[in-house]
Amino acid sequence: MSSKPKIAVVGCGYWGPNLIRNFNSLAECHVARVCDMSEDRLRHMKGLYPQVETTTDFKSIVEDDSIDAVAIATPIRTHYPLAKQCLEAGKHVFVEKPLAAAVSECRDLVDLAEQKNRTLMVGHTFVYTPEVRFMRDMIASGELGEIYYIATQRLNLGLFQKDINVAWDLAPHDLSIILYILKDKPIAVNCQGKAHVMPGLEDITTMSLDFSGGTFATINSSWLDPNKVRKMTIVASKGMLVYDDIQPIEKIKIYDKRVEVPPHYDTFAEFQYSYHYGDMRAPYIRQYEPLKKECQHFLDCMTSHEHSESGGLEGMQVVQILEAASESLSQGGARVEIAVQ
């Protein structure tokens, strides 16, 4: 690979332009070509980036040996076939979340990337936010103590998808965060939901996860809420933390609150909980653009051949949970075991 790899971006709809902008801002690479089925979208991209070639022919990207890597931001049903063609052609591949529509597809992509010695990375952008990295470090340090449960809310009015339900659309964000900060694997999932607008396509879901280490997590996702909510609450033995991504500043607040159980008691009358109410603090966290950091990480992994922090295996784990959640939904919310991959 040359010192300045050439990148192609496939998909110029909702998220693709953000990838183009961030890759274009990095001196270490060159955005050589963008691809979309819409001529109007391509004209718009050409107006923003006159130096970038545009095409409606995906095959021309696959067959162009000068293109080192491809970033894919297309509907989920196309992720697997497009990524597979790129990997087979010896290109590094970045795929927006979720990695694919099935665990079997993810496994095929992971194996193919390994065989070709190419980087396969999925767009779990929140893993690269300073707040999520702060939470990961805080949990790893033991400052919060034992993590009892994590509750997340990712709610808004729209954007409705036509081929996937709200769990597949919104929950990957929260799943990727939880898996990253806990460094633990879920063993079972329950999921309930309802389809109010489009028959057979749930627009609100609630997912519950049991982890091998004892932590419990709930993920509430909705396309039918009047307010945009992006909140995660972590309740632990030594304190509590709230991450509110909507807030412009002080996105993380740490509460010195907890419930303490007496270590020794002889009778039930002696058993009394102790409620600790301490201060709240909002730590200063230096800001940067997470997507730019994610794009830079992709380039670094291409060069170093190190495993990405949101690589194919991490992408497959999220899809595995989503598959199990879909099975639970079809069974009215029944508990579905998650096999170890």
C-alpha positions in Angstrom: 0.0 0.0 0.0 1.2 3.5 -0.9 2.0 6.0 1.8 -1.2 7.8 1.0 -4.0 5.3 0.5 -6.9 6.0 -1.8 -10.4 5.6 -0.2 -13.7 5.2 -2.0 -17.0 5.9 -0.2 -20.1 4.0 -1.3 -23.4 5.6 -0.3 -24.0 9.3 -0.2 -27.3 9.4 1.6 -27.7 10.2 5.3 -24.3 9.1 6.7 -22.0 8.8 3.7 -21.3 12.5 3.4 -20.0 12.6 7.0 -17.5 9.8 6.1 -16.5 11.7 3.0 -16.0 14.9 5.0 -13.9 13.2 7.7 -11.7 11.1 5.4 -11.2 14.2 3.2 -10.0 16.1 6.2 -7.2 13.6 7.0 -3.9 14.3 5.3 -2.9 10.6 5.5 -5.4 9.5 2.8 -7.0 10.6 -0.4 -10.8 10.3 -1.1 -10.5 9.2 -4.7 -14.1 8.2 -5.6 -17.6 8.3 -4.3 -20.4 6.0 -5.5 -24.2 6.2 -5.3 -27.2 5.2 -7.3 -28.5 8.8 -7.3 -27.1 11.2 -9.8 -28.5 14.1 -7.8 -26.5 13.0 -4.7 -23.4 12.6 -6.7 -23.7 16.1 -8.2 -24.1 17.5 -4.7 -20.9 15.7 -3.6 -19.1 16.9 -6.7 -20.1 20.4 -5.8 -18.6 20.0 -2.3 -15.5 18.1 -3.4 -14.7 19.0 -7.0 -11.5 16.9 -6.9 -13.4 13.6 -6.1 -14.5 11.3 -8.9 -18.1 10.2 -8.8 -19.7 7.0 -10.2 -22.9 5.0 -10.1 -20.9 1.8 -11.0 -19.8 0.0 -7.8 -18.0 -2.6 -9.9 -15.6 0.0 -11.2 -14.4 0.6 -7.6 -14.0 -3.1 -6.9 -12.0 -3.6 -10.1 -9.8 -0.5 -9.6 -6.5 -1.7 -8.1 -5.5 1.8 -7.2 -8.2 2.0 -4.5 -6.9 0.6 -1.3 -10.0 0.8 0.9 -13.8 1.2 0.7 -16.2 2.7 3.2 -19.7 1.4 2.9 -22.7 3.5 4.1 -25.6 1.8 2.3 -28.8 0.0 3.5 -28.1 -3.0 5.8 -29.2 -5.6 3.2 -26.4 -4.5 0.9 -23.6 -4.5 3.5 -22.6 -8.2 3.1 -22.5 -8.4 -0.7 -20.7 -5.1 -1.1 -18.2 -5.7 1.7 -17.5 -9.3 0.5 -16.7 -8.1 -3.1 -14.3 -5.5 -1.7 -12.5 -7.9 0.6 -12.2 -10.5 -2.2 -10.6 -7.8 -4.3 -8.0 -7.3 -1.6 -9.3 -4.0 -0.2 -9.6 -2.8 3.4 -13.3 -2.3 4.3 -15.1 0.0 6.7 -18.9 -0.8 7.1 -21.5 1.3 8.8 -23.4 -0.3 11.6 -24.7 -3.0 11.8 -22.0 -5.0 10.1 -24.4 -7.3 8.2 -27.9 -8.6 8.4 -27.0 -12.0 9.9 -24.3 -13.6 12.1 -23.5 -16.0 9.3 -22.7 -13.1 7.0 -20.6 -11.4 9.6 -18.6 -14.6 10.2 -17.9 -14.9 6.5 -16.6 -11.3 6.3 -14.4 -11.8 9.4 -12.9 -15.0 8.0 -12.4 -13.4 4.6 -10.7 -10.4 6.1 -8.3 -12.7 8.0 -7.6 -14.7 4.9 -6.8 -11.6 2.8 -4.9 -9.9 5.7 -7.2 -6.9 5.4 -8.7 -4.6 8.0 -12.5 -5.0 8.5 -14.0 -2.4 10.7 -17.6 -1.5 11.6 -18.9 2.0 12.3 -19.5 1.9 16.1 -18.9 5.6 16.3 -19.8 6.0 19.9 -16.9 3.8 20.9 -14.6 6.7 19.8 -16.4 9.4 21.8 -14.4 10.9 24.7 -17.3 10.3 27.1 -17.5 6.6 26.4 -13.8 6.2 26.8 -14.0 8.1 30.1 -16.7 5.6 31.3 -14.6 2.6 30.2 -11.6 3.9 32.1 -13.7 4.7 35.2 -15.2 1.2 35.3 -11.9 -0.4 34.7 -10.3 1.5 37.6 -12.9 0.2 40.0 -14.0 3.6 41.1 -17.7 2.8 40.5 -17.4 -0.6 42.1 -19.5 -3.5 41.0 -21.8 -2.6 38.1 -25.4 -3.5 39.0 -27.2 -2.4 35.9 -27.1 -0.2 32.9 -30.2 1.5 31.5 -30.2 3.3 28.1 -32.8 5.4 26.2 -32.4 6.2 22.6 -35.6 7.9 21.5 -36.7 10.3 18.8 -39.5 10.9 16.3 -38.2 9.1 13.2 -36.2 8.5 11.1 -38.3 5.4 10.1 -36.4 2.7 8.2 -38.2 0.5 5.6 -36.2 -2.7 5.9 -35.2 -3.0 9.6 -37.0 -2.4 12.9 -36.0 0.2 15.5 -33.8 -2.3 17.4 -31.6 -3.0 14.4 -31.5 0.8 13.7 -30.8 2.3 17.1 -29.8 -0.4 19.5 -26.4 -1.1 17.9 -25.2 2.2 19.3 -26.0 1.3 22.9 -24.9 -2.3 22.5 -21.5 -1.3 21.2 -21.1 1.2 24.1 -22.1 -1.4 26.7 -19.9 -4.1 25.3 -17.0 -1.7 25.1 -17.2 -0.3 28.6 -18.0 -3.6 30.4 -15.6 -5.9 28.5 -18.1 -8.7 29.2 -20.4 -10.8 27.1 -24.2 -11.2 27.4 -25.5 -14.7 27.9 -29.2 -14.1 27.2 -31.6 -11.5 25.9 -35.3 -10.7 26.2 -37.0 -8.3 23.8 -40.5 -6.9 23.4 -41.8 -4.3 21.0 -44.7 -3.1 18.9 -45.3 -2.0 15.3 -47.6 1.0 15.3 -46.9 2.7 11.9 -45.7 -0.1 9.6 -47.0 -3.6 10.1 -44.4 -6.1 11.1 -41.7 -3.4 11.7 -41.4 -2.6 15.4 -41.0 1.2 16.0 -40.5 0.8 19.8 -38.6 -2.0 21.5 -37.3 -2.8 25.0 -34.3 -5.1 25.2 -33.0 -6.7 28.4 -29.5 -8.3 28.6 -28.0 -10.6 31.2 -24.2 -10.6 31.3 -21.9 -13.4 32.5 -20.5 -11.2 35.2 -23.9 -10.5 36.7 -24.6 -7.1 35.2 -28.1 -6.4 33.8 -28.8 -4.0 31.0 -32.0 -2.5 29.4 -32.1 -0.8 26.1 -35.1 1.3 25.2 -35.4 2.3 21.5 -38.1 4.3 19.8 -38.9 6.1 16.6 -42.2 7.4 18.2 -41.0 9.7 21.0 -41.8 13.5 20.9 -38.3 14.3 22.3 -34.8 13.2 21.2 -33.3 11.3 24.1 -29.8 9.9 24.3 -29.2 8.8 27.9 -27.3 6.0 29.7 -27.5 5.4 33.4 -25.0 3.2 35.2 -25.8 2.1 38.7 -23.0 0.5 40.7 -22.0 -0.4 44.3 -19.9 2.7 44.9 -21.7 5.4 42.9 -23.9 6.2 39.9 -23.2 7.8 36.5 -25.4 9.4 33.9 -24.3 10.0 30.3 -26.6 12.4 28.5 -25.3 12.9 24.9 -27.9 15.6 24.2 -26.3 18.0 26.6 -23.9 20.5 24.9 -21.5 20.4 27.9 -21.3 18.3 31.1 -22.5 15.2 29.2 -21.3 13.0 32.1 -22.5 13.5 35.7 -21.2 11.2 38.5 -23.3 10.9 41.7 -21.9 9.9 45.0 -25.1 8.0 45.8 -25.5 4.3 46.8 -27.3 1.8 49.0 -25.2 0.1 51.6 -26.1 -3.2 53.1 -25.0 -3.9 56.7 -22.2 -6.5 56.8 -23.5 -8.3 59.9 -26.9 -8.7 61.5 -28.5 -11.4 63.7 -32.2 -10.6 63.4 -34.4 -9.1 60.7 -35.0 -6.2 63.0 -31.3 -5.4 62.9 -31.2 -5.4 59.1 -31.4 -1.9 57.8 -30.2 -0.4 54.5 -28.1 2.7 54.6 -28.7 5.3 51.9 -25.6 7.4 51.1 -26.3 10.8 49.5 -23.1 12.6 48.4 -22.1 15.2 45.9 -22.5 15.3 42.1 -19.6 16.2 39.9 -19.3 16.8 36.2 -15.8 16.0 35.1 -14.1 18.1 32.4 -13.7 15.9 29.2 -11.7 17.3 26.3 -13.8 17.2 23.1 -13.0 16.1 19.6 -14.9 14.8 16.7 -15.5 11.0 17.2 -16.1 10.2 13.6 -12.7 11.8 12.6 -11.0 9.7 15.3 -12.8 6.6 14.0 -11.7 7.3 10.4 -8.1 7.9 11.6 -8.2 4.6 13.5 -9.3 2.8 10.4 -6.3 4.2 8.5 -4.0 3.4 11.4 -5.2 -0.2 11.4 -4.7 -0.5 7.7 -1.1 0.4 8.2 -0.3 -1.5 11.4 -2.5 -4.5 10.7 -3.6 -4.3 14.4 -7.1 -5.3 15.4 -9.6 -2.4 15.4 -11.4 -1.4 18.5 -14.6 -1.9 16.5 -13.5 -4.7 14.2 -15.4 -7.5 12.5 -15.6 -9.6 15.7 -17.1 -6.6 17.6 -19.5 -6.0 14.8 -20.5 -9.7 14.7 -21.2 -9.7 18.5 -23.6 -6.9 18.1 -25.4 -8.6 15.2 -25.5 -11.8 17.3 -27.4 -10.0 20.1 -29.8 -8.4 17.5 -30.5 -11.8 16.0 -31.3 -13.2 19.4 -33.5 -10.1 20.2 -35.4 -10.7 16.9 -36.0 -14.3 18.0 -37.2 -13.1 21.4 -39.5 -10.6 19.7 -41.1 -13.4 17.6 -41.7 -15.4 20.8 -43.4 -12.6 22.6 -40.4 -11.5 24.7 -39.1 -15.0 25.7 -35.6 -15.4 27.0 -33.2 -16.4 24.3 -29.7 -17.7 25.2 -26.8 -16.2 23.3 -24.1 -18.7 22.3 -20.5 -17.8 22.7 -18.9 -17.0 19.3 
